[in-house]
Amino acid sequence: MLRTIVLGSCVSIQGLFEKALPDGRISVRVGDRIYTGRPVVAKAA
């Protein structure tokens, strides 16, 4: 499943969901790299 995370204040990364961490962050895979950050929350339209 594709997920989007935010790194810092303005960098967002979209990749395949890897795992959820106990502190609320998630990890996503882009190619052979794994990034960890805060998940972007979907808002209702």
Secondary structure, DSSP 8 states (H G I E B T S, - for coil): -EEEEEETTTEEEEEEEEEE-TTS-EEEEETTEEEEEEE------
